Amino acid sequence: MSTHAKRERLLLADLLEAAGPDAPTLCEGWKTRDLAAHVVVRERRPEAAGIVLGPLRSRLDRVQAEYAARPFEELIRLIRTGPPRMSPFAIKPVDEASNTVEFYVHAEDVRRAQSDWTPRELDPVFADALWSRLEKSARLLGRKAPVGLVLRRPNGQTAVAHRGAPVVTVTGEPGELTMYAFGRQDAAHVEVEGDKEAVDRVGRTQLGMG
C-alpha cells in the first residue's frame, strides 16, 4: 500500500524534474538543484545532515555542495529510489513519520515558487494526516513567535503554537497552515487575525524548525 510519504516523494521528484535544475524555490538561496541535493543528503548522509549548528555546519555545506554538483538526473533518480536499505528512513513507519511533511513542504517549495502556481486540493485523509502532525509539532514550529499564535482549521480545530499576548490566529486548511508554520508565511493561503502590529511581527518572524 502506498503511503503519504511515498506519494509526496514521487510528486516532489516529478516537480523537480519538470522544473529543471535551475528553477527558483521558496527556500532562500536555493534553486531546485540545491533542494534536490538537500533531500538526498538528508537520507543518504545522515552523519552530515545531522550537523546544523556550530563550526561543523561547514561540513554539511560541503557535502551538500558535492551532491549538488552531480548530474541533476542522478539526484532525481536517488530521490525516487529512496534511502539505502540500511537507512532508518527505509523503514516504512519511520519514513511516514519523518518524510510526509518534509516532502509535502518541499514539493510546495517548488510549486509555489513558480509564477503560475495554483492551490493544490488535498484529499481529506491526507489533510487530516498533515493536521495530526501539525498539532504535535505546533509548539516547536511556533517557538520563535513574538506573540501568542494559534493555528485553526475551518472546522474549528485549533492548535496553540505559542502562548502569549496579544494573540494572532491563523485560519486555513491543514496544508496551508503547514506551510505557514514552516516559515512560508508569504506563500500560504490563510486568514490572519489579530492586532495589526502583532500580525506584522509574526509575518516577519522565521517560524519553523530552523
Summary of the structure (lengths in Angstrom):
residues: 210
radius of gyration: 17.3
end to end distance: 32.8
largest distance: 50.6
contacts: 627
relative contact order: 0.12
helix: 55%
strand: 10%
